[in-house]
Amino acid sequence: MQRLFPLEDDIIPTNRDPSATEMEDEPHSASIEQSTMRREITAELSADDLLILKMKRQGASSQDIVKRLTKKGFKEIQPNSVRPRYERICKKIQDCNDELLDEDLTDWHDGEDDILRQAHARADKQIAAEIQALREQLFTYTSQELNNLADRPRFSAKACQDRLEALSNGTARQPPELDEDPEARARDITRRKAEYFANKKTEAERLAKEAEHIKNNTPAALAKAAKKAAAEQKKVEAAAKKAAVQAEKDERDRAQEVIRQRREKVKQDHRAEERAKFSESVHDRKVLRILQKNYEDKILDDEAMEAQMRAAERRRAIQPTFSSTMRPPSRPALIYEDDRQGSHAADSPYDDPRGIQDNGSTYDEGNSYQDDAAHDAAYHRSQFADPNTPAAHRTSFSHAEHSPAEAMRSDSRQPTPHEHQYDRQPTLSLPHYYNSPPAPTTTALPSRPQIHLTDDPSLDPREIMAKPELMNLVIERGMSKNREKETKGLLARRLRESDRAASAGELHRWLKRRGLSTKGNKAELIWRLQEYDARTSRSWRPKHMAILKKSRDAVKGGFGRERTQTVGGGVQLPRPGRYEEMQGGGVRIGGMVEDGVRESVEGGYGRRESFDDGMGVEEGYDRDDGFGVRGYAGGEDGRGEEDQGRYAGREEDDDLFVGAEEENRGQLDTSYGADEEL
């Protein structure tokens, strides 16, 4: 019969798991009862409880127990629940055993009493240690309570224990308040505190040095120091190598920089040479342009002189006379000249522009064209028809009242009304109604001497002014402007030309506007105006006084006076330049000569005369505009007008001579049966 309470060594299987007695690692069937609720431990231990008890007694861990249970097919439990279940199993076994002992159903076996005594001794030691630990906590609790009762937490558990022991032994020092000499005690405490803290500091330093020495002299520390020294040596060597490489690179860079500077210097020298060549070429082009213009002006002046000489020659050859009671015909006889061989041309008595002089002569209206044509042919075969004839060998003109610009067209002819069928280009000639006696050939042209400032930029004080300031002066004078193309030098030159062309009234007005004096000749007025403009400029500096002094000395020296040249035949002609012929024969001459090259390209003249009988002569030429007018009017029966012009073009921006244009325009009204645009 099976015992109700088996012994500890007995393994009693339960009905729930018949194979629980086998402890081999055999797989169990899935019929093992598994409950989701916490299973109660009973005296009849189940197979899994027996496995947990056995493995725990053998010292297995919770993880191993869980793995073994899972492998056996028992219900999987958590590792943290293994120990509590083991304690419950032990508690259940002990309760069952106590119940059996009380009923004398079991006994203590042999040897268990000795084990009981050993266990009791060990427990007694453990309890004594725990009592000692609690005893040590006595003064800790005492310090906490003392600090709570006192005004500040000053005393620790050790201080409390030492004070209580000293009080019990009678060795405790009395408080300072109860001492007989508190001052001496205070001095003694201060001295001992100083000594204590000094000794403590010295001891701390000594201990620190000893610890550092011990730390640095360990094998590991020595190896670390050696390794650090080797690393430092490598760094020094690497730095030296890098410095050597950098020095080599710097040397190469310096060499390359020297080469680059040499190349740059060569380039700069080349550019300077190119600029010098370009400046020289620009100067050459400018000189060529000026020479070209001078040559053209010389040709114009020579042509004008030749035309004047031809007209004078014709007037000397034909000297018609009129009686004191005879008047010219109401309609002027138009005389046309032609260079073609066999054509009929005759000179008209209208060639004398001074007017009709009544000297008792008569005019024969029936003069044939053949006589005049013969004279004209002879004239054209003369020395004036050949343009290569030197001016010194040509016959000089006789009328000093006519300027060289009076006949600037080389030939002034018009075909007869009957010769329009030949498609010639007619040129109107003046009728010879005027009788003028010849004048001596050695008489020079009269002129009005004037003093003009030079075109030399170095003597112009306005050259220091900025371009906007010069443009303001141009706008003030009402001159045309082109802000994009006009340079500073061109503006200063235009202002100088405007000064020379200005009248005394204009100069006085400009000077009064600036509050300056209007006394002196024209050159002084112009210089005073230029000086004021330069001094009021924002670019004015004291160093520019040298320019003013140089210009002032030039004005005092009387530079720029008119210059004349002698042409063959003993006639003294004005130098080509700006001139104007006024009524009565006056000639106005202007212009500057600079280094032997004439810079001025301006010129013109005008003459107009009218008479009581309705006849009139008007001539004009302006080299500035390149346009000339020449014509006459004869009463109410007819009128004629001829326009001719010449223009020499220039390009100021690049100083290149572009070319020249020549324009001839003629117009006759229907009273002559011709209206042509040539």
Buried (B, 14 or more C-beta within 10 A) or exposed (E): EEEEBBEEEEBBBBEEBEEBEEEEEEEBEEEBEEEEEEBEBEBEBBBBBBBBBBBBEEEBEBEBBBBBBEEBBBEEBEEEEBEEBBEBBBEBBEEBBEEBEEEEEBEEEEEEEEEEEEEEEEEEEEEEEEEEEEEEEEBBEBBEEBBEEEEEEEBBBEEBBBBEEEEEEEEEEEEEEEEEEEEEEEEEEEEEEEEEEEEEEEEEEEEEEEEEEEEEEEEEBEEEEEEEEEEEEEEEEEEEEEEEEEEEEEEEEEEEEEEEEEEEEEEEEEEEEEEEEEEEEEEEBBEEBBEBBBEBBEEBBBBBBBBBBBBBBBBEEBBBBBEEEEEBEEEBBBBBBBEEEEBBBBBBBBBBBBBBBEEEBEBEEEBEBEEBBEBBBEBBEBBBBEEEBEBEEBBBBBBBBBBBBBBBBBBBBBBBEEBEEEEBEBBBBBBBBBBBEEEEBEBEBEBEEBBBBBBBEEBBBBBBBEBEBBBEBBEEBEBEEEEEEBEBBBBBBBBBBBBBEBEEEBBBEBBEEEEBEBEBEBBBBBBBBBBBBBEEBEEBEEEBEEBBEBBBEBBEEEBBEBEEEEBBBEBBBBBBBBBBBEEEBBBBBBBBBEEEEBBBBBBBBBBEBEBEBEBBBBBBBBBEEBBBBBBBBBBEEBBBBBBBBBBBEBEBEEBEBEEBEEEBBBBBEEEBEBEEEE
